[in-house]
Amino acid sequence: GHVSSYCNTIPTADGGTHESGLRIALLRALKDHAERIGQAKRFKDVTTDDVMNQISAMLSVAIREPEFVGQTKDKLATVEASRIVENALRDAFDHWLAAYKNQ
C-alpha cells in the first residue's frame, strides 16, 4: 500500500497523527462491517498494518496551528489531527461498506 499525506499542503513523508486517524478509522469500520456480516471471527486478528498494506490513499488535512516533528516538517504531531481524520472518515467509510453488506 501507499499513502501520500499532507498538512496545509506541506508533504508529510513520515506521516504522523493524521495518518494514525486514517488507520484507526479504516480498521474500526472494517471490523464493525465484519461483525455486521457475521465474519467477526475472521477479522479478529486483522491489524492496521494489514489494512494499510492493501490501500492507496491521499490524505490532506488543513489545521490552523499544526505542530510538526523537526524543522523539515516530515511528520505531523498535532494530536487533534488523529481525531479529526477518524471522525471525518469513519461514518462515510462505514456507510460505503454497509452498501456491500453481502461481500
FIGUMAR-376471 format. One record per atom (N, C-alpha, C): residue in one letter; atom name; residue number from 1; x negated, y negated, z. Coordinates in steps of 0.001 Angstrom, whole numbers, plus 524288, in hexadecimal, padded with zeros to 5 digits. Example, Ala and Ser with C-alpha at 12.3 -4.5 7.8 and 13.67 -1.06 7.14 Angstrom:
ATOM_drenba_zator_kemar_east_north_up
ATOM_A_N_1_7CC7A_8163A_81E78
ATOM_A_CA_1_7CFF4_81194_81E78
ATOM_A_C_1_7CC70_80CE4_81E78
ATOM_S_N_2_7CDCE_808CA_81BA8
ATOM_S_CA_2_7CA9A_80424_81BE4
ATOM_S_C_2_7CD9C_7FFE2_81EBE
END
This chain:
ATOM_drenba_zator_kemar_east_north_up
ATOM_G_N_1_7FCD2_804A6_80000
ATOM_G_CA_1_80000_80000_80000
ATOM_G_C_1_7FCAA_7FB20_80000
ATOM_H_N_2_7FF36_7F6CE_7FEEF
ATOM_H_CA_2_7FC79_7F1CF_7FEC3
ATOM_H_C_2_80029_7ED7C_80082
ATOM_V_N_3_7FE36_7EA17_803E9
ATOM_V_CA_3_80128_7E591_805AA
ATOM_V_C_3_7FDD4_7E0B8_804D2
ATOM_S_N_4_7FFF2_7DCF7_80206
ATOM_S_CA_4_7FD7B_7D7D7_8018E
ATOM_S_C_4_8008F_7D441_8051A
ATOM_S_N_5_7FDD8_7D1CA_808C9
ATOM_S_CA_5_800B3_7CE76_80C70
ATOM_S_C_5_7FE76_7C8FC_80C91
ATOM_Y_N_6_801FE_7C557_80DC2
ATOM_Y_CA_6_800B1_7BFCF_80DCB
ATOM_Y_C_6_80370_7BD26_81254
ATOM_C_N_7_8010C_7B908_8143D
ATOM_C_CA_7_80392_7B5A6_8180E
ATOM_C_C_7_802C1_7B00C_81637
ATOM_N_N_8_806FB_7AD70_81543
ATOM_N_CA_8_806C4_7A80F_81341
ATOM_N_C_8_80352_7A7BE_80E66
ATOM_T_N_9_803F1_7AB5A_80AE4
ATOM_T_CA_9_80120_7AC09_805F3
ATOM_T_C_9_7FB5A_7AD67_8069E
ATOM_I_N_10_7F993_7AE50_80B54
ATOM_I_CA_10_7F42C_7AFE3_80C58
ATOM_I_C_10_7F3F5_7B5D9_80C56
ATOM_P_N_11_7F0BD_7B82E_808F6
ATOM_P_CA_11_7F049_7BDE2_808EF
ATOM_P_C_11_7EE21_7BFE3_80E20
ATOM_T_N_12_7F0AB_7C3E0_8103E
ATOM_T_CA_12_7EEE4_7C645_8151B
ATOM_T_C_12_7ED29_7CBD8_813D3
ATOM_A_N_13_7E86D_7CC3F_811D3
ATOM_A_CA_13_7E65B_7D13F_80FF0
ATOM_A_C_13_7E62E_7D56B_81432
ATOM_D_N_14_7E57A_7D3D0_8190D
ATOM_D_CA_14_7E545_7D793_81D58
ATOM_D_C_14_7EA86_7D833_8200B
ATOM_G_N_15_7EEA5_7D629_81DB2
ATOM_G_CA_15_7F3EB_7D6D9_81FD3
ATOM_G_C_15_7F4D9_7D387_82496
ATOM_G_N_16_7F6FE_7D5FD_82890
ATOM_G_CA_16_7F81F_7D329_82D5C
ATOM_G_C_16_7FD80_7D469_82F73
ATOM_T_N_17_7FF71_7D0EB_83298
ATOM_T_CA_17_8045C_7D1E5_8354F
ATOM_T_C_17_80909_7D232_831A0
ATOM_H_N_18_808E6_7CF63_82D4E
ATOM_H_CA_18_80D42_7CFB2_82999
ATOM_H_C_18_80D7F_7D51A_82715
ATOM_E_N_19_80906_7D776_82602
ATOM_E_CA_19_8090A_7DCC9_823EF
ATOM_E_C_19_80AD1_7E0B6_8280D
ATOM_S_N_20_809B4_7DFA2_82CF2
ATOM_S_CA_20_80BAB_7E301_8312B
ATOM_S_C_20_8119D_7E301_83135
ATOM_G_N_21_813F4_7DE6D_83079
ATOM_G_CA_21_819A4_7DE09_83036
ATOM_G_C_21_81BD3_7E128_82BA7
ATOM_L_N_22_81924_7E10F_8273F
ATOM_L_CA_22_81AC1_7E422_822B4
ATOM_L_C_22_81A97_7E9F2_823FF
ATOM_R_N_23_8165A_7EBB0_82653
ATOM_R_CA_23_815CA_7F134_827C6
ATOM_R_C_23_81A20_7F2FE_82B73
ATOM_I_N_24_81B0B_7EFE1_82F77
ATOM_I_CA_24_81F00_7F136_83360
ATOM_I_C_24_82468_7F174_830E6
ATOM_A_N_25_825B9_7ED87_82DC6
ATOM_A_CA_25_82AE5_7ED5D_82B55
ATOM_A_C_25_82BCF_7F212_827D0
ATOM_L_N_26_827FD_7F35B_82494
ATOM_L_CA_26_828A0_7F7BB_820FC
ATOM_L_C_26_82913_7FCEB_823DC
ATOM_L_N_27_825AE_7FDC8_827A7
ATOM_L_CA_27_825CE_802BB_82A7F
ATOM_L_C_27_82AE0_80367_82D82
ATOM_R_N_28_82C80_7FF65_83046
ATOM_R_CA_28_8315F_7FFD4_8334E
ATOM_R_C_28_83611_800B8_82FC8
ATOM_A_N_29_8364A_7FDEF_82B72
ATOM_A_CA_29_83AB2_7FE9C_827DD
ATOM_A_C_29_83AB5_8041A_82588
ATOM_L_N_30_83627_8061B_82415
ATOM_L_CA_30_835E4_80B5C_821E8
ATOM_L_C_30_83771_80F7F_825E6
ATOM_K_N_31_835B4_80EDA_82AC3
ATOM_K_CA_31_8372E_8129E_82ED1
ATOM_K_C_31_83D05_81253_83002
ATOM_D_N_32_83F38_80DA8_8301F
ATOM_D_CA_32_844E1_80D19_830E5
ATOM_D_C_32_847DC_80F9E_82C66
ATOM_H_N_33_845FB_80ECF_827AE
ATOM_H_CA_33_84879_8111F_82315
ATOM_H_C_33_84833_8171B_8235D
ATOM_A_N_34_843B6_81929_824D9
ATOM_A_CA_34_8431B_81EDA_82556
ATOM_A_C_34_846F2_82101_82956
ATOM_E_N_35_847B5_81E2B_82D8F
ATOM_E_CA_35_84B75_81FE1_83185
ATOM_E_C_35_85105_81FD4_82F62
ATOM_R_N_36_8524F_81BBF_82C5E
ATOM_R_CA_36_85796_81B53_82A16
ATOM_R_C_36_858C8_81FD4_82668
ATOM_I_N_37_854D3_8219D_82386
ATOM_I_CA_37_855D0_825BE_81FB2
ATOM_I_C_37_85470_82B29_821C3
ATOM_G_N_38_85374_82B79_826DF
ATOM_G_CA_38_8527A_83084_82948
ATOM_G_C_38_84D0A_832AE_8285D
ATOM_Q_N_39_84953_82F5A_82762
ATOM_Q_CA_39_843F4_83116_82662
ATOM_Q_C_39_8401A_82EFE_82A6D
ATOM_A_N_40_841FD_82D80_82EFD
ATOM_A_CA_40_83EA8_82B30_83304
ATOM_A_C_40_83A2D_82ECB_8348A
ATOM_K_N_41_83B2B_833C6_834B1
ATOM_K_CA_41_8371D_83788_83639
ATOM_K_C_41_8328A_83763_83269
ATOM_R_N_42_833B5_836DC_82D5F
ATOM_R_CA_42_82F96_836A7_82967
ATOM_R_C_42_82C5D_831AA_829C1
ATOM_F_N_43_82EC1_82D75_82BB4
ATOM_F_CA_43_82C26_82867_82BD4
ATOM_F_C_43_829C0_82713_8311D
ATOM_K_N_44_82A39_82A77_834F2
ATOM_K_CA_44_82878_82910_83A32
ATOM_K_C_44_8229C_8281A_83A7D
ATOM_D_N_45_81F7D_82A95_83728
ATOM_D_CA_45_819D2_829EE_83745
ATOM_D_C_45_817CB_825FD_83344
ATOM_V_N_46_81B44_82367_8306E
ATOM_V_CA_46_819A6_81F8C_82C90
ATOM_V_C_46_81788_81AC3_82F67
ATOM_T_N_47_8131E_818C6_82D8F
ATOM_T_CA_47_810A0_8143C_82FFD
ATOM_T_C_47_810B8_80F95_82C3F
ATOM_T_N_48_80F35_80B1B_82E49
ATOM_T_CA_48_80EF0_80673_82AF6
ATOM_T_C_48_80ADB_80730_826AE
ATOM_D_N_49_806A4_80A04_827D6
ATOM_D_CA_49_802BA_80B06_823CB
ATOM_D_C_49_804F8_80E44_81F59
ATOM_D_N_50_80841_8120E_820A2
ATOM_D_CA_50_80AD5_81533_81C96
ATOM_D_C_50_80E16_811BD_81901
ATOM_V_N_51_810E4_80E28_81B54
ATOM_V_CA_51_8144B_80AA5_8184F
ATOM_V_C_51_810FC_806EE_81506
ATOM_M_N_52_80D1F_8047D_8176A
ATOM_M_CA_52_80A08_80080_814B6
ATOM_M_C_52_806B3_802D3_8105A
ATOM_N_N_53_8053E_807C5_810C8
ATOM_N_CA_53_80226_80A42_80CAB
ATOM_N_C_53_80553_80B4B_807C1
ATOM_Q_N_54_80A7A_80AAD_80810
ATOM_Q_CA_54_80DE6_80BE7_803A8
ATOM_Q_C_54_8106B_80721_80129
ATOM_I_N_55_80F24_80274_802F8
ATOM_I_CA_55_811DA_7FDDC_800EA
ATOM_I_C_55_80E2C_7FA1E_7FE24
ATOM_S_N_56_8107F_7F6D6_7FAFE
ATOM_S_CA_56_80DE2_7F241_7F8D3
ATOM_S_C_56_81157_7EDAD_7FA52
ATOM_A_N_57_80EFA_7E9C5_7FCA8
ATOM_A_CA_57_8121F_7E55C_7FE7A
ATOM_A_C_57_80F0C_7E052_7FE31
ATOM_M_N_58_811F2_7DC18_7FDA2
ATOM_M_CA_58_80FBF_7D6E6_7FE0E
ATOM_M_C_58_812CA_7D439_80264
ATOM_L_N_59_81009_7D25A_8064A
ATOM_L_CA_59_81271_7CFFE_80AD5
ATOM_L_C_59_8106C_7CA6D_80B62
ATOM_S_N_60_813FB_7C6BF_80B84
ATOM_S_CA_60_81284_7C14B_80C15
ATOM_S_C_60_815F0_7BECC_81042
ATOM_V_N_61_81372_7BC64_8141A
ATOM_V_CA_61_8164F_7B9CC_8184B
ATOM_V_C_61_814AC_7B415_81883
ATOM_A_N_62_81844_7B0E5_81A46
ATOM_A_CA_62_8172C_7AB59_81B27
ATOM_A_C_62_81812_7AA45_820EE
ATOM_I_N_63_813F9_7A8A8_82387
ATOM_I_CA_63_81429_7A7BB_82926
ATOM_I_C_63_8121A_7A248_82A3E
ATOM_R_N_64_814CC_79F7D_82DAB
ATOM_R_CA_64_81353_79A0A_82EC5
ATOM_R_C_64_80DBA_79961_8309F
ATOM_E_N_65_80C38_79C19_8349F
ATOM_E_CA_65_806F0_79B8D_836BB
ATOM_E_C_65_8046C_7A0EE_83728
ATOM_P_N_66_802B0_7A308_832BE
ATOM_P_CA_66_8007F_7A852_832D8
ATOM_P_C_66_7FB58_7A886_835CC
ATOM_E_N_67_7FA6A_7ACF1_83838
ATOM_E_CA_67_7F577_7ADF7_83AE2
ATOM_E_C_67_7F2C7_7B25C_837EB
ATOM_F_N_68_7EDE4_7B17E_83697
ATOM_F_CA_68_7EAE9_7B564_833B8
ATOM_F_C_68_7E659_7B74F_8370C
ATOM_V_N_69_7E45F_7BBE4_835A0
ATOM_V_CA_69_7DFB7_7BDFB_83823
ATOM_V_C_69_7DB11_7BC07_834FA
ATOM_G_N_70_7D798_7B91F_83759
ATOM_G_CA_70_7D2F2_7B722_834B4
ATOM_G_C_70_7D412_7B298_83118
ATOM_Q_N_71_7CFEA_7B06C_82F04
ATOM_Q_CA_71_7D06B_7ABDD_82B9F
ATOM_Q_C_71_7D1CE_7AD43_82604
ATOM_T_N_72_7D0FB_7B219_8247F
ATOM_T_CA_72_7D21B_7B3A9_81F22
ATOM_T_C_72_7D7F0_7B47F_81E2C
ATOM_K_N_73_7DB04_7B4BB_82252
ATOM_K_CA_73_7E0BB_7B558_82208
ATOM_K_C_73_7E259_7BA58_81F39
ATOM_D_N_74_7DF45_7BE80_81FDD
ATOM_D_CA_74_7E076_7C37A_81D59
ATOM_D_C_74_7E489_7C6AE_82041
ATOM_K_N_75_7E5A4_7C530_82522
ATOM_K_CA_75_7E956_7C83C_82841
ATOM_K_C_75_7ECC4_7C491_82B75
ATOM_L_N_76_7F1EB_7C552_82AFE
ATOM_L_CA_76_7F5A5_7C227_82DE9
ATOM_L_C_76_7F623_7C438_83376
ATOM_A_N_77_7F61D_7C0B7_83745
ATOM_A_CA_77_7F678_7C247_83CC3
ATOM_A_C_77_7FB44_7C004_83F81
ATOM_T_N_78_7FEB0_7BD59_83CB4
ATOM_T_CA_78_80359_7BB11_83F0E
ATOM_T_C_78_80701_7BF68_840D6
ATOM_V_N_79_807D7_7BFCD_845EC
ATOM_V_CA_79_80AE9_7C410_84834
ATOM_V_C_79_81083_7C41D_84620
ATOM_E_N_80_812E4_7BF96_84589
ATOM_E_CA_80_81856_7BF52_843C9
ATOM_E_C_80_81913_7C167_83E38
ATOM_A_N_81_814E9_7C18D_83B21
ATOM_A_CA_81_81557_7C343_835AF
ATOM_A_C_81_8174A_7C8DD_8354A
ATOM_S_N_82_815A6_7CC2A_838CF
ATOM_S_CA_82_81769_7D197_838C4
ATOM_S_C_82_81D4D_7D1E3_83979
ATOM_R_N_83_81F49_7CF1C_83D43
ATOM_R_CA_83_824EB_7CF19_83E5B
ATOM_R_C_83_827FD_7CCAD_839E1
ATOM_I_N_84_825FD_7C876_837AC
ATOM_I_CA_84_828A7_7C5C8_83360
ATOM_I_C_84_8292C_7C963_82EAC
ATOM_V_N_85_824E2_7CBEF_82D33
ATOM_V_CA_85_824F6_7CF6D_828A9
ATOM_V_C_85_82867_7D425_829C2
ATOM_E_N_86_827E5_7D65E_82E58
ATOM_E_CA_86_82B1E_7DAED_82FAA
ATOM_E_C_86_830E7_7D98F_82F5C
ATOM_N_N_87_8327A_7D530_8319F
ATOM_N_CA_87_837FD_7D3A3_83189
ATOM_N_C_87_839E6_7D26A_82C0C
ATOM_A_N_88_83694_7D028_828DC
ATOM_A_CA_88_8381E_7CEC6_82380
ATOM_A_C_88_838CB_7D3A1_82016
ATOM_L_N_89_8358E_7D789_820E2
ATOM_L_CA_89_835A9_7DC23_81D86
ATOM_L_C_89_83924_7E08A_81F68
ATOM_R_N_90_83974_7E132_82463
ATOM_R_CA_90_83BF1_7E5DA_8269A
ATOM_R_C_90_8417E_7E6AE_824A8
ATOM_D_N_91_844DD_7E2D1_82539
ATOM_D_CA_91_84A51_7E37E_823A6
ATOM_D_C_91_84AE4_7E443_81DC7
ATOM_A_N_92_84805_7E134_81AC2
ATOM_A_CA_92_84872_7E1A9_81510
ATOM_A_C_92_846AA_7E70C_8133A
ATOM_F_N_93_84252_7E8F2_81553
ATOM_F_CA_93_84064_7EE15_813D7
ATOM_F_C_93_84405_7F25F_815CC
ATOM_D_N_94_84624_7F1AB_81A6B
ATOM_D_CA_94_849D4_7F56D_81C98
ATOM_D_C_94_84EB5_7F5D7_81927
ATOM_H_N_95_850B9_7F16E_81762
ATOM_H_CA_95_85552_7F172_813EA
ATOM_H_C_95_853FE_7F3FC_80EAB
ATOM_W_N_96_84F59_7F2EB_80CB4
ATOM_W_CA_96_84DC5_7F546_807C4
ATOM_W_C_96_84D72_7FB35_80856
ATOM_L_N_97_84B26_7FD08_80C9B
ATOM_L_CA_97_84AD0_802A9_80D8E
ATOM_L_C_97_8503D_80515_80E37
ATOM_A_N_98_853BE_80256_810C9
ATOM_A_CA_98_85905_80467_8119F
ATOM_A_C_98_85BDC_8055E_80C7E
ATOM_A_N_99_85A77_8026D_80887
ATOM_A_CA_99_85CD3_80345_80355
ATOM_A_C_99_85B26_80885_8010F
ATOM_Y_N_100_856F1_80ABE_8031A
ATOM_Y_CA_100_854ED_80FBE_8014B
ATOM_Y_C_100_8553F_813D3_8059A
ATOM_K_N_101_859A7_813FE_80824
ATOM_K_CA_101_85A3E_8174E_80CC3
ATOM_K_C_101_859D6_81D29_80BAD
ATOM_N_N_102_85A7F_81ED1_806DC
ATOM_N_CA_102_85A3C_82466_805AC
ATOM_N_C_102_854ED_8261D_803A2
ATOM_Q_N_103_8511B_822A6_803B4
ATOM_Q_CA_103_84BFB_82403_8017A
ATOM_Q_C_103_847E9_82476_805A9
END
